[in-house]
């Protein structure tokens, strides 16, 4: 069951255009996640590493398919049917 970690530093849509504010909010949110979740339950990796880190973390075999490599706004809209909603919250296993 996933546990919702409350957000102490909400990201306000009007602030997203302010790069410095967005970076501060990102860093604070990331630190909050690291502080709240035990290291053995949190996977942090660079997607450029491919399937190996998440598969090793989950103790499952590496699939024979290519690792997803796209993260375009148009793809997001196509898959989810519109713009993302702005919310804050992390979920832990």
C-alpha positions as CSV (number, residue, x, y, z in Angstrom):
1,X,0.0,0.0,0.0
2,X,1.3,3.4,-0.9
3,X,1.7,6.1,1.7
4,X,1.1,9.7,0.8
5,X,3.8,12.0,2.0
6,X,2.3,15.5,2.7
7,X,3.9,18.3,0.8
8,X,5.4,21.1,3.0
9,X,6.5,23.1,0.0
10,X,3.7,23.2,-2.6
11,X,4.6,24.2,-6.1
12,X,2.3,27.1,-7.1
13,X,1.7,27.1,-10.9
14,X,2.3,30.9,-11.1
15,X,5.8,30.3,-9.7
16,X,6.8,27.7,-12.3
17,X,7.9,30.5,-14.7
18,X,10.4,31.6,-12.0
19,X,13.3,29.3,-12.5
20,X,14.9,30.0,-9.2
21,X,11.7,29.4,-7.3
22,X,11.1,26.2,-9.2
23,X,14.6,24.9,-8.5
24,X,14.2,25.7,-4.7
25,X,10.8,23.9,-4.6
26,X,12.2,20.9,-6.5
27,X,15.2,20.6,-4.1
28,X,13.1,21.0,-1.0
29,X,10.6,18.5,-2.2
30,X,13.4,16.0,-3.1
31,X,15.0,16.4,0.3
32,X,11.6,15.9,2.0
33,X,11.2,12.5,0.1
34,X,14.7,11.5,1.1
35,X,14.0,12.4,4.8
36,X,10.7,10.6,4.8
37,X,11.5,7.2,3.1
38,X,13.9,4.6,4.4
39,X,16.8,4.2,1.9
40,X,16.1,0.6,1.3
41,X,12.6,1.6,0.1
42,X,13.6,4.5,-2.2
43,X,15.1,4.1,-5.6
44,X,17.0,7.1,-7.0
45,X,18.6,6.6,-10.4
46,X,19.4,8.3,-13.6
47,X,17.0,7.1,-16.4
48,X,20.0,7.0,-18.7
49,X,21.1,3.9,-16.8
50,X,18.1,2.0,-18.3
51,X,16.4,-1.0,-16.9
52,X,19.1,-2.4,-14.7
53,X,18.7,-0.2,-11.5
54,X,14.9,-0.4,-11.2
55,X,14.9,-4.2,-12.0
56,X,17.7,-4.8,-9.5
57,X,15.8,-2.7,-6.9
58,X,12.5,-4.7,-7.5
59,X,14.3,-8.0,-7.9
60,X,12.8,-8.7,-11.3
61,X,14.5,-9.7,-14.6
62,X,15.5,-7.0,-17.0
63,X,12.9,-7.0,-19.9
64,X,13.9,-7.6,-23.5
65,X,12.3,-4.3,-24.5
66,X,14.0,-1.0,-24.9
67,X,13.8,1.3,-21.9
68,X,11.4,4.2,-22.5
69,X,13.3,7.2,-23.8
70,X,10.8,9.9,-24.5
71,X,9.3,12.4,-22.2
72,X,7.8,15.0,-24.4
73,X,4.9,17.3,-23.5
74,X,3.0,16.1,-26.6
75,X,3.4,12.5,-25.5
76,X,2.1,13.3,-22.0
77,X,-1.0,15.0,-23.5
78,X,-1.6,12.1,-25.8
79,X,-1.4,9.5,-23.1
80,X,-3.3,11.3,-20.4
81,X,-5.7,13.3,-22.6
82,X,-4.7,16.8,-21.6
83,X,-2.5,19.0,-19.5
84,X,-1.1,17.8,-16.2
85,X,-2.8,19.1,-13.1
86,X,-0.6,20.8,-10.6
87,X,-0.5,18.9,-7.3
88,X,2.1,18.0,-4.8
89,X,2.7,14.7,-3.1
90,X,5.0,11.7,-3.3
91,X,4.0,8.1,-2.9
92,X,6.1,5.5,-1.3
93,X,5.7,1.7,-1.6
